[in-house]
Amino acid sequence: MKSQRKLPVLAAIAVLMLAITACGGNTPAEAPGEPSPTASPSPAESAASPSPSPAAQPSSSPAEESQVIQGTGIYVGQIDNHSVEIKTEEGATSFELGTGLEEAPEALSMDDPVVFEYVERSVEGDSSVLQRVLSKLEKSADSGSAAPSQAALPKSKSFSLTLEGMKEEKTAALAAGNGYSLYVFDIFTFDAKTGRLAMKVDPEYYAEITKLPSDFDLDSLKQEGEKELSSTGKVTALDQKERDRRMSGIRLYLTAMGNGLTREYAVKEIAGQGYVIRLNIPQREASEGFGPHVYTSLDSLVSQ
């Protein structure tokens, strides 16, 4: 009987608690496990900013090209199927034939004055080496434009020579002769009136340069050369390969040896102007140094 009295009391207490809660206006507690509300992001924040896509990078060629360079010179000849040699104010220079110029050498002859355009490319794997690639190669309409004037030539110039089997850089000074200029090394004296280039230590080592008339005849010059050299020994005519080893632009090269002396008679042509070159080379101590110096000087000859 005692437990039956307790039930009405407990029911009354429960009703009283519910009434107190309703009157207090308190917000019901959050259900366990339900996430607490967070502030809604502003429209600017909620707008997804697209991640920047990587910009397309321009493809770079293995060897960067510089600007187009124009030049004039004397065509020496074709080295191989894809390169030619042109004599400029810097000396004999090799150029690669660019696209579309594969047939250009067929329209040219040795010693033709030419105009050309090229770009310099660094060789892949060795940026210190430059290739000169032609984009234009034509015979010059004006022969005179191919021969640099003396005013345009530097007062001195460095050349690479092979002396006693070793490569050496040597500087030569510009000198003017009769209708031409050339570079003279300090081991030589040069007489502009006679055109004689002689060694200081032994003047019997010399070369003489004579300007030819415009209508010179090569056959007559050959006969003259053979007659001059016959007193020294048997006269031999050098082939094209042997001529090119000495100088460019050589039309005729005769040589004779005898009694400790070598004499040579050459005809060199530059932009249509011919020159006879006579060399006197005793077989003495200075012989080894004379050749590399004198051939380099003579090969630097430019018509004026």
C-alpha positions in Angstrom: 0.0 0.0 0.0 2.9 2.3 0.6 4.1 2.1 -3.0 0.8 3.0 -4.4 0.9 6.4 -2.6 4.3 7.3 -4.2 3.0 7.1 -7.8 0.6 10.1 -7.7 3.4 12.1 -6.0 5.9 11.4 -8.7 3.4 12.2 -11.5 2.7 15.5 -9.9 6.4 16.4 -9.7 6.9 15.6 -13.4 3.9 17.8 -14.4 5.4 20.7 -12.3 8.8 20.4 -14.0 7.3 20.6 -17.5 5.4 23.7 -16.5 8.6 25.4 -15.2 10.5 24.6 -18.4 7.8 26.0 -20.7 7.6 29.2 -18.7 11.4 29.8 -18.7 11.6 30.2 -22.6 14.9 28.4 -22.6 16.1 26.9 -25.9 16.2 23.2 -25.8 19.7 21.7 -25.6 21.3 20.5 -28.8 21.0 17.0 -29.5 24.2 15.1 -28.8 26.1 14.3 -32.0 24.4 17.1 -34.0 27.0 19.6 -35.4 26.8 23.1 -34.1 25.8 25.6 -36.8 28.5 27.7 -38.4 28.4 31.1 -40.0 27.4 30.9 -43.7 30.2 32.1 -46.0 29.6 35.3 -47.8 28.8 35.0 -51.6 32.3 36.3 -52.4 33.9 33.7 -50.2 31.8 30.9 -51.4 32.4 31.6 -55.1 35.1 29.1 -56.1 38.1 30.9 -57.5 39.4 28.8 -60.4 43.0 27.8 -59.9 45.2 29.4 -62.5 46.2 27.0 -65.2 49.9 27.1 -66.2 50.6 29.6 -69.0 51.7 28.1 -72.3 55.5 28.6 -72.6 56.9 29.4 -76.1 59.0 26.5 -77.3 62.6 27.5 -77.5 64.9 26.1 -80.2 68.0 24.3 -79.1 70.2 27.1 -80.6 68.9 30.7 -80.4 69.3 32.8 -83.5 70.5 36.4 -83.6 69.4 39.1 -86.0 70.1 38.8 -89.7 73.6 40.1 -90.7 74.3 41.4 -94.2 77.7 41.2 -95.8 79.7 41.3 -99.1 82.8 39.3 -100.1 84.5 37.2 -102.7 83.2 33.7 -103.3 86.0 31.1 -102.8 84.1 27.9 -103.4 82.0 25.1 -102.0 83.5 23.1 -99.1 80.9 20.3 -99.2 77.2 19.8 -100.0 76.0 22.1 -97.2 78.7 24.7 -96.8 80.7 27.3 -98.7 83.7 29.6 -98.2 83.5 33.3 -98.7 86.4 35.8 -98.3 85.3 38.8 -96.2 87.2 41.5 -94.5 87.7 39.0 -91.7 89.4 36.6 -94.1 88.3 33.3 -95.6 85.1 32.3 -93.6 82.9 29.2 -93.8 79.1 29.5 -94.0 76.4 26.9 -93.8 73.8 26.9 -96.7 70.4 27.6 -95.2 67.1 26.1 -96.5 66.5 26.8 -100.1 70.1 27.7 -100.9 71.3 24.2 -101.8 71.6 25.1 -105.5 73.0 28.6 -105.0 76.7 27.6 -105.5 75.8 26.4 -109.0 75.2 30.0 -110.1 78.6 31.1 -108.8 82.2 30.9 -109.9 85.4 31.2 -107.9 86.3 34.9 -107.1 82.8 36.1 -107.9 81.8 39.1 -105.8 78.8 38.2 -103.7 76.3 39.7 -101.4 74.8 37.5 -98.6 72.7 37.5 -95.4 73.1 35.1 -92.5 72.3 34.5 -88.9 74.6 33.2 -86.2 73.6 30.1 -84.2 75.2 28.6 -81.2 76.0 24.9 -81.7 73.9 22.7 -79.4 76.1 21.5 -76.6 78.7 24.2 -77.0 77.4 27.7 -76.9 80.9 29.1 -77.5 80.9 27.8 -81.1 78.9 29.8 -83.6 77.5 28.6 -86.9 76.9 31.2 -89.7 73.8 30.0 -91.6 73.1 31.8 -94.9 69.6 32.9 -95.8 70.8 34.7 -99.0 73.7 34.2 -101.4 73.9 36.0 -104.7 76.4 37.3 -107.1 76.9 41.1 -106.6 75.6 43.3 -109.4 78.4 45.8 -108.6 81.8 44.2 -108.5 83.3 47.1 -106.6 80.9 46.6 -103.7 82.4 43.2 -102.9 85.9 44.5 -102.1 86.0 46.3 -98.8 87.6 49.8 -99.0 90.7 50.4 -97.0 88.8 52.9 -94.8 86.4 50.0 -93.8 89.3 47.7 -92.8 90.6 47.7 -89.3 94.1 49.1 -88.7 95.3 45.8 -87.3 94.0 42.2 -87.3 94.7 39.0 -85.5 95.4 35.8 -87.5 95.9 32.2 -86.5 99.1 30.6 -87.8 100.7 27.2 -87.4 104.3 27.6 -86.4 106.5 24.6 -85.6 103.4 22.5 -85.3 101.7 24.8 -82.8 98.8 27.2 -83.3 99.6 30.8 -82.5 97.6 34.1 -82.7 99.6 36.9 -84.3 98.6 40.5 -85.1 99.4 42.2 -88.4 99.1 45.9 -89.4 97.2 47.2 -92.5 99.4 48.5 -95.3 98.5 50.0 -98.7 100.2 49.1 -102.0 99.5 49.9 -105.6 95.7 49.4 -105.9 95.5 47.0 -103.0 95.8 46.7 -99.2 97.1 43.8 -97.1 98.1 43.0 -93.6 101.8 42.9 -92.8 103.3 41.1 -89.8 106.1 42.7 -87.7 108.7 40.3 -89.1 108.3 41.9 -92.5 109.1 45.2 -94.2 106.8 46.4 -97.0 107.8 48.7 -99.8 104.6 50.1 -101.4 106.4 51.3 -104.5 107.9 48.0 -105.5 105.3 45.8 -103.8 108.0 43.8 -102.0 107.3 42.1 -98.7 110.6 41.0 -97.2 111.8 39.4 -93.9 113.7 41.8 -91.7 116.2 39.1 -90.5 116.9 37.9 -94.0 115.6 40.1 -96.9 116.3 37.4 -99.5 113.1 35.9 -98.3 110.5 38.0 -100.1 107.3 38.2 -102.1 106.7 40.8 -104.8 103.2 41.9 -105.8 102.4 43.3 -109.3 99.0 44.6 -110.3 97.9 43.3 -113.7 95.8 45.1 -116.4 92.2 44.3 -116.5 92.6 42.3 -119.8 95.4 40.0 -118.6 95.8 36.7 -120.4 96.4 33.7 -118.2 98.1 31.6 -120.9 100.6 34.4 -121.6 101.3 34.7 -117.8 101.9 31.0 -117.6 104.5 31.2 -120.4 106.1 34.1 -118.6 106.2 32.3 -115.3 107.7 29.1 -116.8 110.4 31.1 -118.5 111.3 33.0 -115.3 111.5 29.9 -113.1 113.2 27.6 -115.6 116.7 28.9 -114.6 116.1 27.6 -111.1 114.9 24.1 -111.8 112.1 22.0 -113.1 108.9 24.0 -113.2 105.8 22.4 -111.7 102.2 23.6 -111.8 100.3 23.0 -108.6 96.8 21.6 -108.7 93.8 23.3 -107.1 94.2 21.5 -103.8 97.8 22.6 -103.4 96.9 26.2 -104.5 94.1 26.4 -101.9 96.6 25.3 -99.1 98.6 28.4 -99.7 96.0 31.1 -100.7 92.5 31.6 -102.0 91.7 33.1 -105.4 94.7 31.5 -107.1 94.4 31.0 -110.9 97.9 29.8 -111.6 100.7 28.6 -109.3 104.1 27.6 -110.6 107.1 26.5 -108.5 110.7 25.4 -109.1 113.5 24.3 -106.8 117.3 24.1 -107.2 120.6 25.1 -105.6 119.1 25.7 -102.2 116.4 28.0 -103.5 112.6 27.8 -104.2 111.0 30.3 -106.5 107.2 30.6 -107.0 105.1 32.4 -109.5 101.4 32.8 -108.8 98.4 34.7 -110.3 95.8 35.8 -107.8 92.5 37.3 -108.8 90.2 39.4 -106.5 86.9 40.7 -107.8 88.1 40.5 -111.4 91.4 42.2 -110.6 94.5 40.1 -111.1 97.9 40.2 -109.4 101.2 38.4 -110.1 103.0 37.3 -107.0 106.6 36.2 -107.1 108.2 34.5 -104.1 111.9 33.9 -103.4 112.5 31.4 -100.7 116.1 30.4 -99.8 116.5 27.1 -97.9 118.0 28.6 -94.8 117.1 28.9 -91.1 114.2 31.3 -91.6 112.3 29.1 -94.1 109.9 27.6 -91.6 108.6 30.9 -90.3 108.5 32.6 -93.7 105.9 30.4 -95.3 103.0 30.7 -92.7 103.5 34.5 -92.4 103.9 35.4 -96.0 101.0 33.2 -97.3 98.7 34.7 -94.6 99.7 38.2 -95.5 99.2 37.6 -99.2 95.9 35.9 -98.6 94.7 39.1 -96.8 95.2 41.1 -100.0 92.1 43.2 -100.9 91.6 45.2 -104.1 91.2 49.0 -103.7 
